Amino acid sequence: MSLLNDALRAAEQRQNRPEGVTACSGQASVKPARPWRLAVAVLAIAIVPVGGYLLIEREESVPTEVVEASPVVVPSAQETVAPDQAKADVVPTPKPEPETVVVSDQVVSSESPAQARPSPEQEPEIEAARVKPPVPARREVAAADEASRSNVNKPETDKTKTRESAVASQDSEAAQTTVKQVRETPEAIDRSVSRELERLLRAGDSRQAEQKLVELASGQAAPVSREVFARAMLLQQQPDRALRWLSDSEVSAYPALRLLRARALLTTGDLSGAVASLRKQVPPVPGHIEYRVTLATLLQQAGDSEEAARHWTALISVDDSRAAWWVGLAIALESRGELASAARAYGQAAQLPGLSPSLADYVRERLETLQAG
């Protein structure tokens, strides 16, 4: 193409030269036939189709589908045809209909390379935009994939959470029901009222305490609250007030209440009533030491030495380190006339610590008397 342009330019310059009279002859010059013009015309006719074919071939070689990462090709300076020469020498060829391709939200035309190619100033920006795809679009796709995966697993997770919450709710309701039932049992209410009675009695408000006991005893036996109030009345030397809450029918099923009733009756001088109250349903020694010691002592006072000795023996069989229990057994044996056995019991009591001075003197005196015989 460069050779063709040079040849056309030289021919045009020769045509524009002025034609005048020759300097020597003074006659008007006659235009020669100029056979070279015919050669140039033939050469132009031969070259123009070839140039148009090359241009059409270059246009067809441009890809109609543009890949985002493909670089933009900029034509060289030698391949660029001057506008004036293109108008004068190049025969226009029919333009193919442009095809439009949409790539990544951008419209790209498939017209001639000169029209489709950007300017050199815009080329770096367009190339960078095509080489680097938009990151937000990829992030949105990744977020959409993650959301779809989470949505797939969401129903099972929701069902699992629903089942767990239902089980937890049932357990909580069961626990609350259990706690509520424990708090509403008569035993729990009795213990709660007994603590309130102790507080009122320490404050010296026995009337308010007894009023609370009346309200409680109207609906249940209330053995713990009865024991708290009766014991406080015995300490205050008010046995009659204590016996008001220790009737025979009300205490028959509770050893602690029977023991309090016996003490209250003994305070009033009713020894037989006290013994009769303790003889009903005698509990075992373990856990009821005070009950069995009181019963053995009252039986000895009532003159029933044989039964008293039996209860002292039962106590010593559980714990033989109590000197007072050996003294009680010795007294019961001596009352029955079993002097040798009584002397051995006195001797055993004298060897153990824990006796009061007066009781220790009594033991030494009885032991010397029995040994002197």
C-alpha positions in Angstrom: 0.0 0.0 0.0 2.9 2.4 0.7 4.3 1.9 -2.8 0.8 2.5 -4.3 0.5 5.7 -2.4 3.9 7.0 -3.5 3.1 6.2 -7.2 -0.2 8.1 -7.0 1.3 11.1 -5.4 4.1 11.3 -8.0 1.5 11.1 -10.9 -0.6 13.8 -9.4 2.4 16.2 -9.0 3.3 15.7 -12.7 -0.2 16.4 -13.8 -0.3 19.7 -12.0 2.8 21.1 -13.7 2.1 24.1 -16.1 2.3 23.5 -19.8 3.9 26.5 -21.8 5.9 27.4 -24.8 9.4 26.0 -25.1 12.1 28.4 -24.4 14.3 27.7 -27.5 11.9 27.6 -30.4 9.2 30.0 -29.3 6.6 27.6 -30.6 3.8 26.2 -28.6 4.6 22.8 -27.3 2.6 19.9 -28.4 1.5 17.4 -25.7 3.1 14.1 -26.3 1.1 10.9 -25.9 2.8 10.2 -22.5 2.6 6.4 -22.5 3.5 6.3 -18.8 0.0 7.6 -17.9 -1.5 4.6 -19.4 0.9 2.4 -17.3 -0.1 4.3 -14.1 -3.8 3.9 -14.8 -3.4 0.2 -15.5 -1.3 -0.2 -12.3 -4.0 1.7 -10.3 -6.8 -0.4 -11.7 -4.8 -3.5 -10.8 -3.8 -2.3 -7.3 -7.1 -0.8 -6.1 -9.1 -4.1 -6.2 -6.2 -5.7 -4.4 -6.2 -3.0 -1.7 -9.9 -3.2 -1.3 -9.7 -7.0 -1.0 -7.0 -6.6 1.7 -9.2 -4.1 3.6 -12.2 -6.4 3.4 -10.1 -9.3 4.5 -8.8 -7.4 7.5 -12.4 -6.4 8.4 -13.5 -10.0 8.2 -10.5 -11.2 10.3 -11.6 -9.1 13.2 -13.5 -11.4 15.7 -17.1 -10.5 16.1 -17.2 -11.9 19.7 -14.9 -10.0 22.0 -13.4 -12.0 25.0 -13.1 -10.0 28.1 -9.4 -10.8 28.6 -8.3 -10.3 24.9 -6.0 -7.3 24.3 -6.9 -4.5 21.8 -4.7 -4.4 18.7 -3.7 -0.9 17.6 -2.9 -0.4 13.9 0.6 0.8 13.0 1.3 4.1 11.5 2.3 2.6 8.2 -1.1 0.9 7.7 -3.0 4.1 8.3 -4.2 5.7 5.0 -4.5 9.5 4.8 -8.0 10.8 4.4 -7.3 12.7 1.2 -5.7 9.8 -0.5 -8.5 7.5 0.6 -11.0 9.8 -1.1 -9.0 10.2 -4.3 -7.6 6.8 -4.9 -9.6 4.2 -3.1 -12.9 3.0 -4.6 -15.5 2.7 -1.8 -16.6 -0.8 -1.2 -19.9 -1.8 0.3 -19.8 -2.0 4.1 -21.2 -5.1 5.7 -24.0 -4.7 8.2 -22.5 -4.2 11.7 -23.0 -7.0 14.2 -23.5 -6.0 17.8 -22.2 -8.3 20.6 -23.0 -7.8 24.3 -20.1 -8.8 26.6 -20.2 -8.1 30.3 -22.9 -5.4 30.1 -20.9 -3.5 27.3 -22.0 -3.1 23.6 -19.3 -3.9 21.1 -19.8 -3.1 17.4 -18.3 -5.3 14.7 -17.8 -2.6 12.2 -14.5 -1.8 10.5 -11.3 -2.0 12.7 -10.9 1.8 12.3 -14.3 2.5 13.8 -14.3 -0.3 16.4 -10.8 0.4 17.7 -10.6 3.0 20.5 -8.3 6.0 20.5 -4.8 5.5 21.9 -5.7 7.5 25.0 -8.7 5.2 25.8 -6.9 2.0 25.0 -5.2 1.4 28.5 -8.5 2.0 30.3 -10.5 -0.3 28.1 -7.8 -3.0 28.1 -7.6 -2.9 32.0 -11.4 -3.0 32.2 -11.6 -6.1 29.9 -8.6 -7.9 31.5 -9.9 -7.5 35.0 -13.5 -8.6 35.4 -15.6 -6.8 37.9 -14.9 -8.2 41.4 -18.3 -7.3 42.9 -20.0 -9.6 40.4 -17.9 -12.5 41.5 -18.6 -11.7 45.2 -22.3 -11.5 44.5 -22.2 -14.9 42.8 -20.2 -16.4 45.7 -22.7 -14.8 48.2 -25.6 -16.3 46.2 -24.0 -19.8 46.2 -23.4 -19.5 50.0 -27.0 -18.4 50.5 -28.3 -21.3 48.4 -26.2 -23.7 50.4 -27.4 -22.2 53.7 -31.0 -22.4 52.5 -30.5 -26.0 51.7 -29.3 -26.8 55.2 -31.7 -24.3 56.9 -34.8 -26.6 57.0 -32.9 -29.4 58.8 -31.3 -26.9 61.2 -34.6 -25.3 61.9 -36.2 -28.7 62.6 -33.3 -29.6 64.9 -33.6 -26.3 66.8 -37.3 -26.7 67.0 -37.0 -30.3 68.5 -34.3 -29.1 70.9 -36.4 -26.2 72.1 -39.4 -28.4 72.5 -37.4 -30.9 74.6 -35.9 -28.1 76.6 -39.4 -26.6 77.2 -40.8 -29.9 78.3 -37.8 -30.5 80.7 -38.3 -27.0 82.1 -42.0 -27.5 82.6 -41.4 -30.8 84.2 -38.7 -29.3 86.5 -41.0 -26.4 87.4 -43.9 -28.9 88.1 -41.6 -31.0 90.3 -40.4 -28.0 92.2 -43.9 -26.7 92.6 -45.1 -30.1 93.8 -42.3 -30.3 96.4 -43.1 -26.8 97.6 -46.8 -27.6 97.9 -46.5 -30.8 99.9 -47.6 -30.7 103.5 -44.2 -31.6 104.7 -42.6 -28.7 102.9 -45.3 -26.3 104.1 -44.8 -27.6 107.7 -41.0 -27.0 107.6 -41.5 -23.5 106.2 -44.1 -22.6 108.9 -41.8 -24.1 111.6 -39.0 -21.7 110.6 -41.4 -18.8 110.9 -42.5 -20.0 114.3 -38.9 -20.2 115.5 -38.4 -16.6 114.4 -41.5 -15.4 116.2 -40.7 -17.3 119.4 -37.2 -15.9 119.5 -38.8 -12.4 119.2 -41.1 -13.3 122.1 -44.3 -13.2 120.1 -45.7 -16.5 121.2 -49.3 -15.5 120.5 -48.6 -14.7 116.8 -46.7 -18.0 116.6 -49.6 -20.0 118.0 -52.0 -18.3 115.7 -50.0 -19.4 112.7 -49.9 -22.9 114.2 -53.7 -22.9 114.5 -54.0 -22.0 110.8 -51.6 -24.7 109.7 -53.0 -27.5 112.0 -56.5 -26.9 110.6 -55.4 -28.5 107.3 -52.7 -31.0 108.3 -50.9 -32.8 111.2 -47.9 -30.3 111.2 -45.6 -32.4 113.5 -42.6 -30.2 113.0 -44.4 -27.0 113.9 -46.1 -28.7 116.9 -42.7 -29.8 118.2 -41.1 -26.4 117.8 -44.0 -24.7 119.7 -44.3 -27.3 122.4 -40.6 -27.4 123.2 -40.6 -23.6 123.5 -43.5 -23.8 125.9 -41.7 -26.4 128.1 -38.7 -24.1 128.3 -41.0 -21.3 129.3 -42.5 -23.6 132.0 -45.9 -23.6 130.4 -46.6 -27.4 130.1 -50.4 -26.9 129.8 -49.9 -24.7 126.8 -47.6 -27.3 125.3 -50.0 -30.2 126.0 -52.7 -28.3 124.0 -50.7 -29.3 120.9 -49.7 -32.7 122.2 -52.8 -34.7 122.6 -52.5 -38.5 122.7 -54.2 -39.0 119.3 -52.1 -36.4 117.6 -48.7 -37.6 118.8 -49.2 -41.4 118.5 -47.4 -41.6 115.1 -44.5 -39.3 116.0 -41.8 -40.4 118.6 -40.5 -36.8 119.1 -44.0 -35.6 120.0 -44.6 -38.5 122.4 -41.3 -37.7 124.2 -42.4 -34.0 124.5 -45.8 -35.1 125.8 -44.1 -37.4 128.5 -42.0 -34.5 129.7 -45.0 -32.2 129.9 -47.0 -34.8 131.8 -44.0 -35.4 134.1 -43.8 -31.6 134.8 -47.4 -31.6 135.8 -46.7 -34.6 138.2 -48.3 -37.3 136.0 -45.5 -40.0 136.0 -47.7 -42.9 135.0 -49.1 -40.9 132.1 -45.6 -40.0 131.0 -44.5 -43.7 131.1 -47.6 -44.8 129.3 -47.0 -42.3 126.6 -43.4 -43.5 126.1 -44.2 -47.2 126.1 -46.3 -46.9 122.9 -44.4 -47.9 119.9 -40.9 -47.8 121.4 -38.5 -46.8 118.6 -35.1 -48.4 118.0 -32.0 -47.1 119.9 -30.2 -45.7 116.9 -31.7 -42.3 116.1 -33.7 -42.2 119.3 -31.2 -42.2 122.1 -32.9 -39.5 124.1 -36.2 -41.3 123.9 -34.8 -44.6 125.3 -32.8 -42.9 128.1 -35.9 -41.0 129.3 -38.0 -44.2 129.1 -35.4 -46.2 131.1 -35.1 -43.4 133.7 -38.9 -43.1 134.2 -39.4 -46.9 134.4 -36.8 -46.9 137.2 -38.7 -44.1 139.0 -41.9 -46.0 138.5 -40.4 -49.1 140.1 -40.1 -51.3 137.0 -36.4 -52.1 137.5 -36.5 -55.2 135.2 -37.7 -53.3 132.2 -35.4 -50.4 133.0 -32.4 -52.7 133.1 -33.4 -54.1 129.7 -33.5 -50.6 128.1 -30.1 -49.7 129.8 -28.6 -52.8 128.4 -29.9 -52.0 124.9 -28.3 -48.6 125.2 -24.9 -49.9 126.4 -24.8 -52.5 123.6 -24.9 -49.6 121.1 -22.3 -47.4 123.0 -20.4 -48.8 126.1 -18.4 -45.6 126.7 -21.2 -43.7 128.5 -20.5 -43.8 132.2 -24.1 -42.6 133.1 -25.6 -45.5 131.3 -23.5 -47.9 133.4 -24.7 -46.2 136.5 -28.3 -46.5 135.4 -27.8 -50.3 134.8 -26.1 -50.7 138.2 -29.0 -49.0 140.0 -31.6 -51.2 138.1 -29.6 -54.4 139.0 -29.1 -53.4 142.6 -32.9 -52.8 142.9 -33.5 -56.3 141.6 -31.1 -57.8 144.1 -28.4 -58.7 141.6 -25.6 -57.2 143.8 -22.6 -58.8 142.1 -23.7 -57.7 138.7 -24.4 -54.2 140.1 -20.9 -54.0 141.6 -19.3 -54.8 138.3 -21.5 -52.1 136.6 -20.5 -49.5 139.3 -16.8 -50.4 138.8 -17.2 -50.0 135.0 -18.8 -46.5 135.5 -16.0 -45.4 137.9 -13.4 -46.1 135.2 -15.0 -43.9 132.6 -14.9 -40.2 132.3 -18.0 -37.9 132.1 -19.6 -38.3 135.5 -20.6 -35.3 137.4 -18.9 -34.9 140.9 -22.0 -35.7 142.8 -22.7 -38.8 140.7 -19.1 -39.9 140.9 -19.3 -39.7 144.7 -22.4 -41.8 144.7 -20.8 -44.5 142.5 -17.7 -44.8 144.8 -19.9 -45.0 147.9 -22.1 -47.8 146.4 -19.1 -49.6 145.1 -17.4 -49.7 148.5 -20.6 -50.8 150.2 -21.2 -53.7 147.7 -17.6 -54.8 147.8 -17.6 -54.8 151.7 -20.6 -56.9 151.4 
